[in-house]
Amino acid sequence: MILTLHNPEWATEFAALRDVYVSSLGKLLLRVEHVGSTAVPNLRAKPILDIDIVMPSYSLATSRAEPNW
């Protein structure tokens, strides 16, 4: 994959995805973080968003593994 110039829309895309996780998982979350090169302004990056979903326990994640849509 080729590195591209930083795209300010990555922050907007992350915010939209974070909202999906928060609305789906709610109080199970501690936080949702935009990590990796796309989170750093002015840094060339692979145009793939890296997102960490932080929960207090791994068992909470496995109990919600099946989508509810």
mmCIF file of the N, C-alpha and C atoms, coordinates in Angstrom:
data_MODEL
# 
_entry.id   MODEL 
# 
loop_
_atom_site.group_PDB 
_atom_site.id 
_atom_site.type_symbol 
_atom_site.label_atom_id 
_atom_site.label_alt_id 
_atom_site.label_comp_id 
_atom_site.label_asym_id 
_atom_site.label_entity_id 
_atom_site.label_seq_id 
_atom_site.pdbx_PDB_ins_code 
_atom_site.Cartn_x 
_atom_site.Cartn_y 
_atom_site.Cartn_z 
_atom_site.occupancy 
_atom_site.B_iso_or_equiv 
_atom_site.pdbx_formal_charge 
_atom_site.auth_seq_id 
_atom_site.auth_comp_id 
_atom_site.auth_asym_id 
_atom_site.auth_atom_id 
_atom_site.pdbx_PDB_model_num 
ATOM 1   N N  . MET A 1 1  ? 0.841   -1.169  0.000  1.00 0.00 ? 1  MET A N  1 
ATOM 2   C CA . MET A 1 1  ? 0.000   0.000   0.000  1.00 0.00 ? 1  MET A CA 1 
ATOM 3   C C  . MET A 1 1  ? 0.890   1.238   0.000  1.00 0.00 ? 1  MET A C  1 
ATOM 4   N N  . ILE A 1 2  ? 0.461   2.262   -0.680 1.00 0.00 ? 2  ILE A N  1 
ATOM 5   C CA . ILE A 1 2  ? 1.220   3.503   -0.817 1.00 0.00 ? 2  ILE A CA 1 
ATOM 6   C C  . ILE A 1 2  ? 0.794   4.500   0.257  1.00 0.00 ? 2  ILE A C  1 
ATOM 7   N N  . LEU A 1 3  ? 1.757   5.201   0.814  1.00 0.00 ? 3  LEU A N  1 
ATOM 8   C CA . LEU A 1 3  ? 1.458   6.257   1.781  1.00 0.00 ? 3  LEU A CA 1 
ATOM 9   C C  . LEU A 1 3  ? 0.915   7.476   1.043  1.00 0.00 ? 3  LEU A C  1 
ATOM 10  N N  . THR A 1 4  ? -0.049  8.133   1.647  1.00 0.00 ? 4  THR A N  1 
ATOM 11  C CA . THR A 1 4  ? -0.641  9.322   1.044  1.00 0.00 ? 4  THR A CA 1 
ATOM 12  C C  . THR A 1 4  ? -0.462  10.518  1.980  1.00 0.00 ? 4  THR A C  1 
ATOM 13  N N  . LEU A 1 5  ? -0.659  11.706  1.432  1.00 0.00 ? 5  LEU A N  1 
ATOM 14  C CA . LEU A 1 5  ? -0.632  12.903  2.259  1.00 0.00 ? 5  LEU A CA 1 
ATOM 15  C C  . LEU A 1 5  ? -1.762  12.837  3.274  1.00 0.00 ? 5  LEU A C  1 
ATOM 16  N N  . HIS A 1 6  ? -1.568  13.497  4.392  1.00 0.00 ? 6  HIS A N  1 
ATOM 17  C CA . HIS A 1 6  ? -2.606  13.522  5.428  1.00 0.00 ? 6  HIS A CA 1 
ATOM 18  C C  . HIS A 1 6  ? -3.902  14.095  4.855  1.00 0.00 ? 6  HIS A C  1 
ATOM 19  N N  . ASN A 1 7  ? -5.004  13.484  5.219  1.00 0.00 ? 7  ASN A N  1 
ATOM 20  C CA . ASN A 1 7  ? -6.327  13.926  4.770  1.00 0.00 ? 7  ASN A CA 1 
ATOM 21  C C  . ASN A 1 7  ? -7.117  14.375  5.992  1.00 0.00 ? 7  ASN A C  1 
ATOM 22  N N  . PRO A 1 8  ? -7.472  15.653  6.068  1.00 0.00 ? 8  PRO A N  1 
ATOM 23  C CA . PRO A 1 8  ? -8.227  16.138  7.229  1.00 0.00 ? 8  PRO A CA 1 
ATOM 24  C C  . PRO A 1 8  ? -9.575  15.436  7.420  1.00 0.00 ? 8  PRO A C  1 
ATOM 25  N N  . GLU A 1 9  ? -10.100 14.802  6.383  1.00 0.00 ? 9  GLU A N  1 
ATOM 26  C CA . GLU A 1 9  ? -11.373 14.080  6.487  1.00 0.00 ? 9  GLU A CA 1 
ATOM 27  C C  . GLU A 1 9  ? -11.252 12.829  7.345  1.00 0.00 ? 9  GLU A C  1 
ATOM 28  N N  . TRP A 1 10 ? -10.038 12.352  7.579  1.00 0.00 ? 10 TRP A N  1 
ATOM 29  C CA . TRP A 1 10 ? -9.871  11.163  8.416  1.00 0.00 ? 10 TRP A CA 1 
ATOM 30  C C  . TRP A 1 10 ? -10.413 11.399  9.815  1.00 0.00 ? 10 TRP A C  1 
ATOM 31  N N  . ALA A 1 11 ? -10.220 12.595  10.340 1.00 0.00 ? 11 ALA A N  1 
ATOM 32  C CA . ALA A 1 11 ? -10.746 12.904  11.675 1.00 0.00 ? 11 ALA A CA 1 
ATOM 33  C C  . ALA A 1 11 ? -12.273 12.870  11.670 1.00 0.00 ? 11 ALA A C  1 
ATOM 34  N N  . THR A 1 12 ? -12.881 13.353  10.614 1.00 0.00 ? 12 THR A N  1 
ATOM 35  C CA . THR A 1 12 ? -14.343 13.341  10.487 1.00 0.00 ? 12 THR A CA 1 
ATOM 36  C C  . THR A 1 12 ? -14.860 11.911  10.361 1.00 0.00 ? 12 THR A C  1 
ATOM 37  N N  . GLU A 1 13 ? -14.165 11.108  9.568  1.00 0.00 ? 13 GLU A N  1 
ATOM 38  C CA . GLU A 1 13 ? -14.559 9.705   9.410  1.00 0.00 ? 13 GLU A CA 1 
ATOM 39  C C  . GLU A 1 13 ? -14.442 8.959   10.738 1.00 0.00 ? 13 GLU A C  1 
ATOM 40  N N  . PHE A 1 14 ? -13.358 9.224   11.469 1.00 0.00 ? 14 PHE A N  1 
ATOM 41  C CA . PHE A 1 14 ? -13.210 8.594   12.779 1.00 0.00 ? 14 PHE A CA 1 
ATOM 42  C C  . PHE A 1 14 ? -14.348 8.996   13.707 1.00 0.00 ? 14 PHE A C  1 
ATOM 43  N N  . ALA A 1 15 ? -14.695 10.284  13.744 1.00 0.00 ? 15 ALA A N  1 
ATOM 44  C CA . ALA A 1 15 ? -15.763 10.754  14.629 1.00 0.00 ? 15 ALA A CA 1 
ATOM 45  C C  . ALA A 1 15 ? -17.082 10.040  14.319 1.00 0.00 ? 15 ALA A C  1 
ATOM 46  N N  . ALA A 1 16 ? -17.366 9.835   13.039 1.00 0.00 ? 16 ALA A N  1 
ATOM 47  C CA . ALA A 1 16 ? -18.600 9.139   12.662 1.00 0.00 ? 16 ALA A CA 1 
ATOM 48  C C  . ALA A 1 16 ? -18.557 7.681   13.119 1.00 0.00 ? 16 ALA A C  1 
ATOM 49  N N  . LEU A 1 17 ? -17.418 7.025   12.936 1.00 0.00 ? 17 LEU A N  1 
ATOM 50  C CA . LEU A 1 17 ? -17.294 5.638   13.383 1.00 0.00 ? 17 LEU A CA 1 
ATOM 51  C C  . LEU A 1 17 ? -17.350 5.528   14.903 1.00 0.00 ? 17 LEU A C  1 
ATOM 52  N N  . ARG A 1 18 ? -16.718 6.470   15.598 1.00 0.00 ? 18 ARG A N  1 
ATOM 53  C CA . ARG A 1 18 ? -16.770 6.479   17.065 1.00 0.00 ? 18 ARG A CA 1 
ATOM 54  C C  . ARG A 1 18 ? -18.219 6.568   17.532 1.00 0.00 ? 18 ARG A C  1 
ATOM 55  N N  . ASP A 1 19 ? -19.013 7.400   16.881 1.00 0.00 ? 19 ASP A N  1 
ATOM 56  C CA . ASP A 1 19 ? -20.420 7.534   17.259 1.00 0.00 ? 19 ASP A CA 1 
ATOM 57  C C  . ASP A 1 19 ? -21.172 6.215   17.098 1.00 0.00 ? 19 ASP A C  1 
ATOM 58  N N  . VAL A 1 20 ? -20.841 5.461   16.061 1.00 0.00 ? 20 VAL A N  1 
ATOM 59  C CA . VAL A 1 20 ? -21.476 4.153   15.856 1.00 0.00 ? 20 VAL A CA 1 
ATOM 60  C C  . VAL A 1 20 ? -21.126 3.216   17.009 1.00 0.00 ? 20 VAL A C  1 
ATOM 61  N N  . TYR A 1 21 ? -19.844 3.167   17.375 1.00 0.00 ? 21 TYR A N  1 
ATOM 62  C CA . TYR A 1 21 ? -19.428 2.296   18.472 1.00 0.00 ? 21 TYR A CA 1 
ATOM 63  C C  . TYR A 1 21 ? -20.065 2.714   19.788 1.00 0.00 ? 21 TYR A C  1 
ATOM 64  N N  . VAL A 1 22 ? -20.092 4.002   20.051 1.00 0.00 ? 22 VAL A N  1 
ATOM 65  C CA . VAL A 1 22 ? -20.673 4.495   21.303 1.00 0.00 ? 22 VAL A CA 1 
ATOM 66  C C  . VAL A 1 22 ? -22.165 4.186   21.352 1.00 0.00 ? 22 VAL A C  1 
ATOM 67  N N  . SER A 1 23 ? -22.869 4.399   20.242 1.00 0.00 ? 23 SER A N  1 
ATOM 68  C CA . SER A 1 23 ? -24.311 4.130   20.262 1.00 0.00 ? 23 SER A CA 1 
ATOM 69  C C  . SER A 1 23 ? -24.597 2.632   20.345 1.00 0.00 ? 23 SER A C  1 
ATOM 70  N N  . SER A 1 24 ? -23.705 1.810   19.809 1.00 0.00 ? 24 SER A N  1 
ATOM 71  C CA . SER A 1 24 ? -23.911 0.358   19.844 1.00 0.00 ? 24 SER A CA 1 
ATOM 72  C C  . SER A 1 24 ? -23.508 -0.268  21.174 1.00 0.00 ? 24 SER A C  1 
ATOM 73  N N  . LEU A 1 25 ? -22.416 0.224   21.746 1.00 0.00 ? 25 LEU A N  1 
ATOM 74  C CA . LEU A 1 25 ? -21.864 -0.415  22.941 1.00 0.00 ? 25 LEU A CA 1 
ATOM 75  C C  . LEU A 1 25 ? -22.068 0.386   24.221 1.00 0.00 ? 25 LEU A C  1 
ATOM 76  N N  . GLY A 1 26 ? -22.364 1.661   24.086 1.00 0.00 ? 26 GLY A N  1 
ATOM 77  C CA . GLY A 1 26 ? -22.715 2.500   25.225 1.00 0.00 ? 26 GLY A CA 1 
ATOM 78  C C  . GLY A 1 26 ? -21.807 2.385   26.424 1.00 0.00 ? 26 GLY A C  1 
ATOM 79  N N  . LYS A 1 27 ? -22.398 2.029   27.557 1.00 0.00 ? 27 LYS A N  1 
ATOM 80  C CA . LYS A 1 27 ? -21.683 2.005   28.821 1.00 0.00 ? 27 LYS A CA 1 
ATOM 81  C C  . LYS A 1 27 ? -20.667 0.871   28.940 1.00 0.00 ? 27 LYS A C  1 
ATOM 82  N N  . LEU A 1 28 ? -20.631 -0.023  27.952 1.00 0.00 ? 28 LEU A N  1 
ATOM 83  C CA . LEU A 1 28 ? -19.605 -1.067  27.957 1.00 0.00 ? 28 LEU A CA 1 
ATOM 84  C C  . LEU A 1 28 ? -18.236 -0.495  27.619 1.00 0.00 ? 28 LEU A C  1 
ATOM 85  N N  . LEU A 1 29 ? -18.210 0.700   27.037 1.00 0.00 ? 29 LEU A N  1 
ATOM 86  C CA . LEU A 1 29 ? -16.960 1.316   26.596 1.00 0.00 ? 29 LEU A CA 1 
ATOM 87  C C  . LEU A 1 29 ? -16.334 2.179   27.671 1.00 0.00 ? 29 LEU A C  1 
ATOM 88  N N  . LEU A 1 30 ? -15.020 2.163   27.707 1.00 0.00 ? 30 LEU A N  1 
ATOM 89  C CA . LEU A 1 30 ? -14.287 3.174   28.467 1.00 0.00 ? 30 LEU A CA 1 
ATOM 90  C C  . LEU A 1 30 ? -13.991 4.352   27.553 1.00 0.00 ? 30 LEU A C  1 
ATOM 91  N N  . ARG A 1 31 ? -13.533 4.031   26.328 1.00 0.00 ? 31 ARG A N  1 
ATOM 92  C CA . ARG A 1 31 ? -13.271 5.083   25.339 1.00 0.00 ? 31 ARG A CA 1 
ATOM 93  C C  . ARG A 1 31 ? -13.038 4.435   23.967 1.00 0.00 ? 31 ARG A C  1 
ATOM 94  N N  . VAL A 1 32 ? -13.096 5.277   22.943 1.00 0.00 ? 32 VAL A N  1 
ATOM 95  C CA . VAL A 1 32 ? -12.791 4.886   21.571 1.00 0.00 ? 32 VAL A CA 1 
ATOM 96  C C  . VAL A 1 32 ? -11.728 5.864   21.091 1.00 0.00 ? 32 VAL A C  1 
ATOM 97  N N  . GLU A 1 33 ? -10.599 5.328   20.609 1.00 0.00 ? 33 GLU A N  1 
ATOM 98  C CA . GLU A 1 33 ? -9.472  6.182   20.258 1.00 0.00 ? 33 GLU A CA 1 
ATOM 99  C C  . GLU A 1 33 ? -9.059  6.007   18.801 1.00 0.00 ? 33 GLU A C  1 
ATOM 100 N N  . HIS A 1 34 ? -8.737  7.126   18.170 1.00 0.00 ? 34 HIS A N  1 
ATOM 101 C CA . HIS A 1 34 ? -8.179  7.124   16.819 1.00 0.00 ? 34 HIS A CA 1 
ATOM 102 C C  . HIS A 1 34 ? -6.664  7.015   16.993 1.00 0.00 ? 34 HIS A C  1 
ATOM 103 N N  . VAL A 1 35 ? -6.090  5.919   16.526 1.00 0.00 ? 35 VAL A N  1 
ATOM 104 C CA . VAL A 1 35 ? -4.658  5.660   16.705 1.00 0.00 ? 35 VAL A CA 1 
ATOM 105 C C  . VAL A 1 35 ? -3.999  5.451   15.342 1.00 0.00 ? 35 VAL A C  1 
ATOM 106 N N  . GLY A 1 36 ? -2.713  5.343   15.332 1.00 0.00 ? 36 GLY A N  1 
ATOM 107 C CA . GLY A 1 36 ? -1.999  5.074   14.095 1.00 0.00 ? 36 GLY A CA 1 
ATOM 108 C C  . GLY A 1 36 ? -1.710  6.336   13.304 1.00 0.00 ? 36 GLY A C  1 
ATOM 109 N N  . SER A 1 37 ? -1.129  6.143   12.139 1.00 0.00 ? 37 SER A N  1 
ATOM 110 C CA . SER A 1 37 ? -0.631  7.278   11.355 1.00 0.00 ? 37 SER A CA 1 
ATOM 111 C C  . SER A 1 37 ? -1.728  8.219   10.866 1.00 0.00 ? 37 SER A C  1 
ATOM 112 N N  . THR A 1 38 ? -2.938  7.733   10.626 1.00 0.00 ? 38 THR A N  1 
ATOM 113 C CA . THR A 1 38 ? -4.002  8.636   10.166 1.00 0.00 ? 38 THR A CA 1 
ATOM 114 C C  . THR A 1 38 ? -4.467  9.590   11.263 1.00 0.00 ? 38 THR A C  1 
ATOM 115 N N  . ALA A 1 39 ? -4.086  9.319   12.499 1.00 0.00 ? 39 ALA A N  1 
ATOM 116 C CA . ALA A 1 39 ? -4.468  10.192  13.610 1.00 0.00 ? 39 ALA A CA 1 
ATOM 117 C C  . ALA A 1 39 ? -3.489  11.338  13.814 1.00 0.00 ? 39 ALA A C  1 
ATOM 118 N N  . VAL A 1 40 ? -2.389  11.334  13.071 1.00 0.00 ? 40 VAL A N  1 
ATOM 119 C CA . VAL A 1 40 ? -1.340  12.345  13.260 1.00 0.00 ? 40 VAL A CA 1 
ATOM 120 C C  . VAL A 1 40 ? -1.380  13.347  12.113 1.00 0.00 ? 40 VAL A C  1 
ATOM 121 N N  . PRO A 1 41 ? -1.766  14.598  12.402 1.00 0.00 ? 41 PRO A N  1 
ATOM 122 C CA . PRO A 1 41 ? -1.812  15.614  11.340 1.00 0.00 ? 41 PRO A CA 1 
ATOM 123 C C  . PRO A 1 41 ? -0.451  15.775  10.660 1.00 0.00 ? 41 PRO A C  1 
ATOM 124 N N  . ASN A 1 42 ? -0.491  15.987  9.361  1.00 0.00 ? 42 ASN A N  1 
ATOM 125 C CA . ASN A 1 42 ? 0.695   16.260  8.533  1.00 0.00 ? 42 ASN A CA 1 
ATOM 126 C C  . ASN A 1 42 ? 1.639   15.074  8.381  1.00 0.00 ? 42 ASN A C  1 
ATOM 127 N N  . LEU A 1 43 ? 1.213   13.885  8.752  1.00 0.00 ? 43 LEU A N  1 
ATOM 128 C CA . LEU A 1 43 ? 2.032   12.694  8.588  1.00 0.00 ? 43 LEU A CA 1 
ATOM 129 C C  . LEU A 1 43 ? 1.486   11.881  7.426  1.00 0.00 ? 43 LEU A C  1 
ATOM 130 N N  . ARG A 1 44 ? 2.363   11.445  6.535  1.00 0.00 ? 44 ARG A N  1 
ATOM 131 C CA . ARG A 1 44 ? 1.913   10.548  5.463  1.00 0.00 ? 44 ARG A CA 1 
ATOM 132 C C  . ARG A 1 44 ? 1.420   9.251   6.103  1.00 0.00 ? 44 ARG A C  1 
ATOM 133 N N  . ALA A 1 45 ? 0.431   8.634   5.482  1.00 0.00 ? 45 ALA A N  1 
ATOM 134 C CA . ALA A 1 45 ? -0.177  7.455   6.098  1.00 0.00 ? 45 ALA A CA 1 
ATOM 135 C C  . ALA A 1 45 ? -0.797  6.554   5.046  1.00 0.00 ? 45 ALA A C  1 
ATOM 136 N N  . LYS A 1 46 ? -0.976  5.286   5.405  1.00 0.00 ? 46 LYS A N  1 
ATOM 137 C CA . LYS A 1 46 ? -1.824  4.406   4.610  1.00 0.00 ? 46 LYS A CA 1 
ATOM 138 C C  . LYS A 1 46 ? -3.252  4.861   4.905  1.00 0.00 ? 46 LYS A C  1 
ATOM 139 N N  . PRO A 1 47 ? -4.091  5.018   3.920  1.00 0.00 ? 47 PRO A N  1 
ATOM 140 C CA . PRO A 1 47 ? -5.433  5.556   4.154  1.00 0.00 ? 47 PRO A CA 1 
ATOM 141 C C  . PRO A 1 47 ? -6.389  4.543   4.783  1.00 0.00 ? 47 PRO A C  1 
ATOM 142 N N  . ILE A 1 48 ? -5.981  3.993   5.911  1.00 0.00 ? 48 ILE A N  1 
ATOM 143 C CA . ILE A 1 48 ? -6.799  3.039   6.661  1.00 0.00 ? 48 ILE A CA 1 
ATOM 144 C C  . ILE A 1 48 ? -6.854  3.521   8.103  1.00 0.00 ? 48 ILE A C  1 
ATOM 145 N N  . LEU A 1 49 ? -8.051  3.748   8.629  1.00 0.00 ? 49 LEU A N  1 
ATOM 146 C CA . LEU A 1 49 ? -8.187  4.221   10.002 1.00 0.00 ? 49 LEU A CA 1 
ATOM 147 C C  . LEU A 1 49 ? -7.957  3.078   10.983 1.00 0.00 ? 49 LEU A C  1 
ATOM 148 N N  . ASP A 1 50 ? -7.123  3.345   11.971 1.00 0.00 ? 50 ASP A N  1 
ATOM 149 C CA . ASP A 1 50 ? -6.909  2.402   13.063 1.00 0.00 ? 50 ASP A CA 1 
ATOM 150 C C  . ASP A 1 50 ? -7.669  2.927   14.269 1.00 0.00 ? 50 ASP A C  1 
ATOM 151 N N  . ILE A 1 51 ? -8.508  2.083   14.847 1.00 0.00 ? 51 ILE A N  1 
ATOM 152 C CA . ILE A 1 51 ? -9.357  2.491   15.966 1.00 0.00 ? 51 ILE A CA 1 
ATOM 153 C C  . ILE A 1 51 ? -9.197  1.486   17.095 1.00 0.00 ? 51 ILE A C  1 
ATOM 154 N N  . ASP A 1 52 ? -8.952  1.995   18.287 1.00 0.00 ? 52 ASP A N  1 
ATOM 155 C CA . ASP A 1 52 ? -8.921  1.150   19.482 1.00 0.00 ? 52 ASP A CA 1 
ATOM 156 C C  . ASP A 1 52 ? -10.218 1.347   20.244 1.00 0.00 ? 52 ASP A C  1 
ATOM 157 N N  . ILE A 1 53 ? -10.868 0.247   20.565 1.00 0.00 ? 53 ILE A N  1 
ATOM 158 C CA . ILE A 1 53 ? -12.071 0.268   21.391 1.00 0.00 ? 53 ILE A CA 1 
ATOM 159 C C  . ILE A 1 53 ? -11.646 -0.253  22.757 1.00 0.00 ? 53 ILE A C  1 
ATOM 160 N N  . VAL A 1 54 ? -11.713 0.599   23.755 1.00 0.00 ? 54 VAL A N  1 
ATOM 161 C CA . VAL A 1 54 ? -11.226 0.257   25.087 1.00 0.00 ? 54 VAL A CA 1 
ATOM 162 C C  . VAL A 1 54 ? -12.405 -0.082  25.988 1.00 0.00 ? 54 VAL A C  1 
ATOM 163 N N  . MET A 1 55 ? -12.372 -1.309  26.528 1.00 0.00 ? 55 MET A N  1 
ATOM 164 C CA . MET A 1 55 ? -13.419 -1.795  27.416 1.00 0.00 ? 55 MET A CA 1 
ATOM 165 C C  . MET A 1 55 ? -12.762 -2.254  28.713 1.00 0.00 ? 55 MET A C  1 
ATOM 166 N N  . PRO A 1 56 ? -13.496 -2.265  29.796 1.00 0.00 ? 56 PRO A N  1 
ATOM 167 C CA . PRO A 1 56 ? -12.887 -2.662  31.062 1.00 0.00 ? 56 PRO A CA 1 
ATOM 168 C C  . PRO A 1 56 ? -12.535 -4.140  31.144 1.00 0.00 ? 56 PRO A C  1 
ATOM 169 N N  . SER A 1 57 ? -13.124 -4.969  30.282 1.00 0.00 ? 57 SER A N  1 
ATOM 170 C CA . SER A 1 57 ? -12.879 -6.403  30.357 1.00 0.00 ? 57 SER A CA 1 
ATOM 171 C C  . SER A 1 57 ? -13.047 -7.038  28.978 1.00 0.00 ? 57 SER A C  1 
ATOM 172 N N  . TYR A 1 58 ? -12.152 -7.952  28.635 1.00 0.00 ? 58 TYR A N  1 
ATOM 173 C CA . TYR A 1 58 ? -12.256 -8.677  27.371 1.00 0.00 ? 58 TYR A CA 1 
ATOM 174 C C  . TYR A 1 58 ? -13.553 -9.480  27.308 1.00 0.00 ? 58 TYR A C  1 
ATOM 175 N N  . SER A 1 59 ? -14.013 -9.978  28.429 1.00 0.00 ? 59 SER A N  1 
ATOM 176 C CA . SER A 1 59 ? -15.236 -10.786 28.434 1.00 0.00 ? 59 SER A CA 1 
ATOM 177 C C  . SER A 1 59 ? -16.450 -9.981  27.969 1.00 0.00 ? 59 SER A C  1 
ATOM 178 N N  . LEU A 1 60 ? -16.437 -8.668  28.178 1.00 0.00 ? 60 LEU A N  1 
ATOM 179 C CA . LEU A 1 60 ? -17.533 -7.839  27.676 1.00 0.00 ? 60 LEU A CA 1 
ATOM 180 C C  . LEU A 1 60 ? -17.553 -7.827  26.154 1.00 0.00 ? 60 LEU A C  1 
ATOM 181 N N  . ALA A 1 61 ? -16.378 -7.826  25.543 1.00 0.00 ? 61 ALA A N  1 
ATOM 182 C CA . ALA A 1 61 ? -16.297 -7.810  24.080 1.00 0.00 ? 61 ALA A CA 1 
ATOM 183 C C  . ALA A 1 61 ? -16.801 -9.126  23.503 1.00 0.00 ? 61 ALA A C  1 
ATOM 184 N N  . THR A 1 62 ? -16.424 -10.227 24.101 1.00 0.00 ? 62 THR A N  1 
ATOM 185 C CA . THR A 1 62 ? -16.845 -11.520 23.557 1.00 0.00 ? 62 THR A CA 1 
ATOM 186 C C  . THR A 1 62 ? -18.332 -11.762 23.768 1.00 0.00 ? 62 THR A C  1 
ATOM 187 N N  . SER A 1 63 ? -18.915 -11.160 24.795 1.00 0.00 ? 63 SER A N  1 
ATOM 188 C CA . SER A 1 63 ? -20.351 -11.324 25.002 1.00 0.00 ? 63 SER A CA 1 
ATOM 189 C C  . SER A 1 63 ? -21.177 -10.527 23.989 1.00 0.00 ? 63 SER A C  1 
ATOM 190 N N  . ARG A 1 64 ? -20.545 -9.576  23.307 1.00 0.00 ? 64 ARG A N  1 
ATOM 191 C CA . ARG A 1 64 ? -21.235 -8.738  22.315 1.00 0.00 ? 64 ARG A CA 1 
ATOM 192 C C  . ARG A 1 64 ? -20.726 -9.005  20.910 1.00 0.00 ? 64 ARG A C  1 
ATOM 193 N N  . ALA A 1 65 ? -20.144 -10.163 20.668 1.00 0.00 ? 65 ALA A N  1 
ATOM 194 C CA . ALA A 1 65 ? -19.492 -10.440 19.381 1.00 0.00 ? 65 ALA A CA 1 
ATOM 195 C C  . ALA A 1 65 ? -20.477 -10.522 18.230 1.00 0.00 ? 65 ALA A C  1 
ATOM 196 N N  . GLU A 1 66 ? -21.706 -10.926 18.455 1.00 0.00 ? 66 GLU A N  1 
ATOM 197 C CA . GLU A 1 66 ? -22.689 -11.032 17.386 1.00 0.00 ? 66 GLU A CA 1 
ATOM 198 C C  . GLU A 1 66 ? -23.340 -9.674  17.139 1.00 0.00 ? 66 GLU A C  1 
ATOM 199 N N  . PRO A 1 67 ? -23.349 -9.210  15.867 1.00 0.00 ? 67 PRO A N  1 
ATOM 200 C CA . PRO A 1 67 ? -24.020 -7.931  15.580 1.00 0.00 ? 67 PRO A CA 1 
ATOM 201 C C  . PRO A 1 67 ? -25.510 -8.016  15.848 1.00 0.00 ? 67 PRO A C  1 
ATOM 202 N N  . ASN A 1 68 ? -26.095 -6.891  16.197 1.00 0.00 ? 68 ASN A N  1 
ATOM 203 C CA . ASN A 1 68 ? -27.531 -6.868  16.495 1.00 0.00 ? 68 ASN A CA 1 
ATOM 204 C C  . ASN A 1 68 ? -28.324 -6.107  15.435 1.00 0.00 ? 68 ASN A C  1 
ATOM 205 N N  . TRP A 1 69 ? -27.822 -6.082  14.206 1.00 0.00 ? 69 TRP A N  1 
ATOM 206 C CA . TRP A 1 69 ? -28.578 -5.392  13.154 1.00 0.00 ? 69 TRP A CA 1 
ATOM 207 C C  . TRP A 1 69 ? -29.322 -6.316  12.285 1.00 0.00 ? 69 TRP A C  1 
# 
